[in-house]
Amino acid sequence: MPLPTRASAMTEARGRTPILATTLLPGLGHLLIGSRASGSGLLAAWLALSGTAVFARDRIRVAWSGSLDDRIALVTLVAGLVLLWGGALYDVAVRRRRPRQPGGDSQWAIAGRRFRRSLPALAGLWILGALYLAALLAPFLSPYDPIALSNIVETSYLPPSFEHWLGTDRFGRDVLSRIIFGARISLAVGFIATAISITVGTLIGAVAGYAGGPIDGALMRFTDMVLSFPRLVLLLLMVALFEPSLTVIVLVLGLTQWPGTTRIVRGDVLSLREREFIQAGRALGFSHGRLVLRHLIPNVMAPIIVTATLGIGNTIVLEASLSFLSLGVPPPTPTWGEMVAGGRDNLIGAWWVSTFPGLVIVLVVLAFNLVGDGLRDALDPRLR
C-alpha cells in the first residue's frame, strides 16, 4: 500500500505548487499549469503596479495627506495590487480545480472563451486597461506638474529628450505629463457620456418596441428628429448656450448620441415581444415594467454592449473636436483635443506638441474598435 500513498502525496504536492507560486508572484502559477495568456497578463500587471510603487515611493509616503487626486491614486494602487493577488490566487486554487460540466456553460461563458481567443481584441483590452490605470495613477506616473509654468524663455518648445521624453509646449509644460493627466478627462468623458447615451437609448428603444402603436410612432419620430440635426452643429449650439465645463460636456455628448442605440434596441424588442417567454409573463400577470426591465432588456444586452464599446471611441473623438475648437473643458485643465489645438500654430518647428496627443487619440479609438469587433464576433450566435 505505500505506492498509492506516495503517488497521492506527490499529486497533492504538485497541486499545491501553482498555489504557492501564485502566492509569491501572481501569474506564475498560471504559467505552471499551462495558462500562458492569463499568466502573462497577471504577471505583467503585477510588475507594472509594483514598479509604479517603487518608482513613486516618495510621493506615496505623502499621498494620503495630499490632494484628492493623490488619495485616489493611492487607493487605486493598493486596491489593484490586492485584487490582482487575491484574484490570481482564487483562480488557481478554486476555478482551475473545478471540473467543467459538459454542456453546462452559459452563453456568456461561451462568449468569454471566444473573446479570449481573439488576439486583436485582447490587445485592445490591455491597451485600454493600461490607459485607464495610468489615468487613475496620474499623480504617481507624471514626471512634472501638468499645469505648472516655469521660465518660458528657457523651457518653451523643448524637443523630446531624456529630461522631457515627449518635449514641452509653448508654455514649457511637459507634454508627457499633460497626456497622462489629459487621459483622465478624455477617458472619463467618453465612458460617462456613453453610459448616459446607452441608458437613454435603451429605455426609449425598449419602451417603443414593447408598446408599439402611437407610443412607438411618437418616440421614433422624435428619434428621427434628433438624428436629422448634424451632430457637430448641435453640439456647438448646446455648448455655446452654456458656459463650457466638464459637466456640460458630458451631458451634451451623452444626450445627443442615444438615437442609434434606440433604433437597435427597438428592432430587437419588436422581435422578442412576441416570443413565448413574454407571452408566459403576460399570462402570469407580470407588469409591463417588469417585462421590459427584467426580461426584454437583458435579452438585448449583446448588441447594447457592442454599441457602447464602439460609442466610447466616437465620444472621445467628439470631445477632442470640441476641445480643438476651444469649446471643451476650459484651460488650464489638459485634454488631448486642447493639446492638439495648442500645437497647430507651430506644426513644423514643434511637431511633437500635436503629434503625440493625436497618436494617443488614434490608439485609444483603435483599441475600442478592436474590443468592439471582438465582442461582436463573440456575442454573435451565427458565428459559433
C-alpha positions in Angstrom: 0.0 0.0 0.0 2.8 2.5 0.2 2.9 3.1 -3.5 -0.6 4.6 -3.8 0.1 6.7 -0.7 3.3 8.1 -2.2 1.6 8.7 -5.6 -1.3 10.6 -3.9 1.2 12.6 -1.9 3.1 13.6 -5.0 -0.1 14.5 -6.8 -1.2 16.7 -3.9 2.2 18.3 -3.8 2.1 19.1 -7.5 -1.4 20.6 -6.9 0.0 22.9 -4.2 2.9 24.1 -6.3 0.8 26.5 -8.5 -0.8 27.9 -5.4 2.5 28.6 -3.7 3.9 30.1 -6.9 0.9 32.4 -7.2 1.2 33.4 -3.5 4.8 34.5 -4.2 4.2 36.1 -7.6 0.7 36.5 -9.2 0.6 34.9 -12.7 3.4 32.5 -12.0 1.0 29.7 -11.0 -1.0 30.1 -14.2 2.2 29.7 -16.2 3.0 26.5 -14.4 -0.4 25.0 -15.2 -0.2 26.0 -18.9 -2.4 29.1 -18.9 0.0 31.3 -20.7 -2.4 34.2 -21.7 -3.8 34.6 -18.1 -0.4 34.1 -16.5 1.4 36.6 -18.7 -1.3 39.2 -18.3 -1.4 38.9 -14.5 2.4 38.9 -14.2 2.7 42.0 -16.4 0.0 43.8 -14.5 1.6 42.9 -11.1 5.1 44.0 -12.3 3.7 47.3 -13.7 1.9 48.1 -10.4 4.9 47.1 -8.3 7.2 49.1 -10.5 4.9 52.1 -10.0 5.0 51.7 -6.3 8.8 51.6 -6.3 9.1 54.5 -8.8 6.8 56.8 -6.9 7.6 55.7 -3.3 8.4 59.2 -2.2 5.1 60.5 -3.5 3.2 57.5 -2.0 4.5 58.3 1.5 2.7 61.7 1.5 -0.2 60.8 -0.8 -2.8 60.3 1.9 -2.1 63.8 3.4 -2.2 65.4 -0.1 -4.9 66.3 -2.5 -8.0 64.2 -3.5 -6.2 63.1 -6.7 -3.3 61.7 -4.7 -5.7 59.8 -2.4 -7.5 58.3 -5.4 -4.2 57.2 -6.9 -3.1 55.7 -3.7 -6.3 53.7 -3.2 -6.1 52.6 -6.9 -2.6 51.3 -6.5 -3.3 49.4 -3.2 -6.6 48.0 -4.5 -5.0 46.9 -7.8 -2.2 45.0 -6.0 -4.7 43.4 -3.6 -7.2 42.4 -6.3 -4.5 41.1 -8.6 -3.0 38.9 -5.9 -6.3 37.7 -4.5 -7.9 37.1 -7.9 -5.0 35.2 -9.2 -4.8 33.0 -6.1 -8.6 32.4 -6.2 -8.4 31.5 -9.9 -5.6 29.0 -9.3 -6.9 27.5 -6.1 -10.6 27.2 -6.9 -11.6 27.6 -10.5 -8.7 25.6 -12.0 -9.6 22.7 -9.8 -13.3 22.8 -10.5 -14.2 20.3 -13.3 -16.0 21.8 -16.2 -19.5 20.4 -16.6 -20.2 19.3 -20.2 -23.0 21.4 -21.7 -23.3 23.4 -18.5 -21.7 26.7 -19.7 -23.8 29.7 -20.1 -23.9 31.8 -23.2 -21.8 34.5 -21.6 -19.2 31.9 -20.6 -19.0 30.7 -24.2 -18.8 34.3 -25.5 -16.0 34.9 -23.0 -13.9 32.0 -24.3 -14.5 33.2 -27.9 -13.4 36.7 -27.0 -10.2 35.4 -25.3 -9.3 33.6 -28.5 -9.2 36.9 -30.4 -5.7 38.3 -30.1 -6.6 41.8 -31.5 -9.4 42.1 -29.1 -7.2 41.1 -26.2 -4.6 43.6 -27.3 -7.2 46.4 -27.4 -8.4 45.4 -24.0 -4.9 45.5 -22.5 -4.3 48.9 -24.1 -7.5 50.3 -22.6 -6.7 48.8 -19.2 -3.3 50.3 -19.2 -4.6 53.8 -20.2 -7.4 53.8 -17.6 -4.9 52.7 -15.0 -2.4 55.4 -16.0 -5.2 57.9 -15.7 -6.0 56.9 -12.2 -2.4 56.7 -11.2 -1.5 60.0 -12.9 -0.1 61.8 -9.8 2.4 58.9 -9.4 3.3 58.5 -13.1 3.6 62.0 -14.4 7.2 63.3 -14.1 6.1 67.0 -13.8 3.1 69.1 -12.8 1.0 69.3 -16.0 -0.1 73.0 -15.4 2.9 74.5 -13.7 4.7 77.3 -15.5 8.4 77.9 -15.3 10.8 80.1 -17.3 9.1 80.1 -20.6 12.1 81.5 -22.4 14.3 78.6 -21.5 11.7 75.7 -21.5 9.4 76.6 -24.4 9.2 74.1 -27.2 12.0 71.9 -26.0 12.3 68.8 -28.3 12.0 65.2 -26.9 14.9 64.4 -24.6 15.8 62.3 -21.6 14.6 65.2 -19.4 11.3 65.6 -21.2 10.6 62.4 -23.1 7.9 63.9 -25.3 9.1 67.5 -25.3 7.4 70.7 -24.0 4.7 73.0 -25.3 5.0 76.8 -25.8 4.5 77.4 -22.1 7.2 75.0 -21.1 4.8 72.4 -19.8 5.8 68.7 -20.1 3.8 67.0 -22.9 4.0 63.5 -21.4 2.6 64.8 -18.0 -0.2 66.6 -19.8 -1.0 63.5 -21.8 -1.2 61.4 -18.7 -3.4 63.9 -16.9 -5.4 64.5 -20.0 -6.4 60.9 -20.2 -8.4 61.4 -17.0 -10.7 63.9 -18.8 -10.9 62.3 -22.2 -11.5 58.7 -20.9 -13.9 59.8 -18.2 -15.9 61.9 -20.6 -16.0 59.0 -23.1 -17.1 56.5 -20.5 -19.7 58.6 -18.6 -21.2 60.2 -21.7 -21.6 56.8 -23.5 -23.2 55.4 -20.3 -25.8 58.2 -20.4 -26.5 57.7 -24.1 -26.8 53.9 -23.8 -29.1 54.2 -20.8 -31.4 56.7 -22.5 -31.3 55.0 -25.9 -32.0 51.5 -24.3 -35.0 52.7 -22.3 -36.6 54.7 -25.2 -36.0 51.8 -27.7 -37.3 49.2 -25.3 -40.5 51.2 -24.5 -41.1 52.0 -28.2 -40.6 48.4 -29.3 -42.7 46.9 -26.5 -45.6 49.4 -26.5 -46.0 49.7 -30.3 -48.8 51.8 -31.8 -49.0 55.5 -31.2 -46.3 55.4 -28.5 -43.8 53.7 -30.8 -44.6 56.2 -33.6 -44.2 59.3 -31.4 -40.9 58.1 -29.9 -39.4 57.1 -33.2 -40.4 60.4 -34.9 -38.7 62.2 -32.0 -35.7 60.0 -32.6 -35.7 60.7 -36.3 -35.9 64.5 -35.5 -32.8 64.2 -33.3 -31.0 62.3 -36.0 -31.8 64.9 -38.6 -29.7 67.5 -36.9 -26.0 67.4 -37.7 -24.4 66.2 -34.5 -21.4 68.6 -34.5 -23.6 71.6 -35.2 -26.0 70.5 -32.4 -23.0 70.1 -30.1 -21.6 73.5 -30.9 -25.1 75.1 -30.4 -25.6 73.5 -27.0 -22.1 74.2 -25.8 -22.4 77.9 -27.0 -25.6 78.3 -24.9 -23.9 77.3 -21.7 -20.6 78.0 -20.1 -18.2 75.2 -21.0 -17.5 72.9 -18.2 -16.9 69.1 -17.7 -20.5 68.6 -16.6 -21.9 70.4 -19.6 -19.6 68.5 -22.0 -20.6 65.1 -20.5 -24.4 65.9 -20.6 -24.2 67.3 -24.1 -22.3 64.3 -25.5 -24.5 61.9 -23.6 -27.8 63.4 -24.6 -27.0 63.7 -28.4 -25.8 60.1 -29.1 -28.7 57.9 -28.0 -30.8 57.7 -31.3 -28.5 55.0 -32.7 -28.9 52.8 -29.7 -32.7 53.4 -29.7 -33.1 52.0 -33.2 -31.0 48.9 -32.5 -32.9 48.1 -29.2 -36.3 48.8 -30.7 -35.6 46.4 -33.6 -34.6 43.6 -31.3 -37.5 44.2 -28.9 -40.0 44.1 -31.7 -38.9 40.5 -32.5 -38.7 39.5 -28.8 -42.1 40.8 -27.5 -44.0 38.0 -29.4 -41.7 35.2 -28.0 -43.1 32.5 -25.7 -41.4 33.7 -22.6 -43.0 37.2 -22.9 -46.4 35.7 -23.6 -46.0 33.5 -20.5 -45.1 36.5 -18.4 -48.2 38.3 -19.5 -50.3 35.2 -18.7 -48.8 35.2 -15.2 -49.8 38.8 -14.7 -46.3 40.4 -14.8 -46.4 44.2 -15.1 -45.2 45.9 -18.2 -42.2 47.4 -16.3 -41.1 44.0 -15.1 -41.4 42.5 -18.6 -39.3 45.3 -20.1 -36.6 45.7 -17.4 -36.2 42.1 -16.3 -37.0 40.1 -19.5 -36.6 42.2 -22.6 -33.6 44.4 -21.9 -31.4 41.5 -20.6 -32.0 39.7 -23.8 -30.8 42.6 -26.0 -27.6 43.2 -23.9 -25.3 41.8 -26.5 -25.8 44.5 -29.2 -26.0 47.1 -26.5 -22.5 46.1 -25.2 -21.1 46.2 -28.7 -22.7 49.6 -29.4 -21.4 51.0 -26.1 -17.8 49.8 -26.8 -17.7 51.4 -30.2 -19.5 54.5 -29.0 -16.9 55.4 -26.4 -14.2 55.8 -29.1 -16.6 58.1 -31.1 -17.3 60.1 -27.9 -13.6 60.7 -27.2 -13.2 62.0 -30.8 -16.1 64.3 -30.4 -14.8 65.6 -27.1 -11.4 66.2 -28.7 -13.1 68.0 -31.5 -14.8 70.4 -29.1 -11.6 70.9 -27.2 -9.8 71.6 -30.5 -12.4 74.3 -31.2 -11.9 75.8 -27.7 -15.4 74.7 -26.7 -14.4 71.9 -24.4 -13.1 71.8 -20.8 -11.7 75.3 -20.1 -7.9 75.6 -19.7 -5.5 75.0 -17.9 -7.1 71.6 -17.4 -5.2 69.4 -20.0 -7.3 67.4 -22.6 -6.0 65.6 -25.6 -8.0 67.8 -28.0 -6.8 71.0 -26.4 -3.2 69.8 -26.7 -3.6 69.1 -30.4 -5.0 72.5 -30.9 -2.2 74.1 -28.8 0.5 72.9 -31.3 -1.3 73.7 -34.6 0.5 77.1 -34.8 3.9 75.5 -34.9 3.5 72.1 -36.6 6.8 72.3 -38.3 9.1 73.7 -35.6 7.4 71.8 -32.7 5.7 68.9 -34.3 5.7 66.9 -31.0 3.2 69.1 -29.3 0.3 68.0 -31.5 1.7 64.7 -32.8 1.9 62.7 -29.6 -1.6 63.6 -28.2 -3.0 62.9 -31.7 -1.4 59.5 -31.7 -2.8 58.7 -28.3 -6.3 59.6 -29.6 -5.8 57.3 -32.6 -4.5 54.5 -30.3 -7.5 54.7 -27.9 -10.1 54.8 -30.7 -8.3 51.8 -32.4 -8.3 49.9 -29.1 -12.0 50.5 -28.5 -12.8 49.4 -32.1 -10.7 46.2 -31.6 -12.6 45.4 -28.4 -15.9 46.2 -30.1 -15.2 43.9 -33.1 -14.1 41.1 -30.7 -17.3 41.4 -28.7 -19.4 41.5 -31.8 -17.8 38.3 -33.0 -18.0 36.6 -29.6 -21.7 37.5 -29.0 -22.9 36.7 -32.5 -24.5 33.2 -32.3 -24.3 32.8 -36.0 -20.5 32.6 -35.8 -20.4 29.8 -33.3 
